[in-house]
Amino acid sequence: MPVPGLFQLDAQPRSPLDRLSQRELIAIRLFGEGLSHKEVAQRSGNRADDRAPLLALHL
């Protein structure tokens, strides 16, 4: 029964994906499309030898 002046909130458990940065979520999507580490790094504008292994370690 609604109570005037109060709001009802429905809580949901947090997903582990909620803790990832926007950059990590993009990398996951690109890996899912079949891109290699090097291709993911190139698309994100980073040197593949600097960033691609780090991204993979965080996923």
KATAMO-V39460 format. One record per backbone hydrogen bond with DSSP energy under -1.0 kcal/mol. CO is the residue of the C=O (numbers start at 1). NH is the residue of the N-H. If there is no record, write none. Layout:
co->CO nh->NH
co->CO nh->NH
This chain:
co->3 nh->6
co->15 nh->18
co->16 nh->19
co->17 nh->20
co->21 nh->25
co->22 nh->26
co->23 nh->27
co->24 nh->28
co->25 nh->29
co->26 nh->30
co->27 nh->31
co->28 nh->32
co->29 nh->33
co->30 nh->35
co->31 nh->34
co->36 nh->40
co->37 nh->41
co->38 nh->42
co->39 nh->43
co->40 nh->44
co->41 nh->46
co->42 nh->45
co->47 nh->50
co->47 nh->51
co->48 nh->52
co->51 nh->55
co->52 nh->56
co->53 nh->57
co->54 nh->58
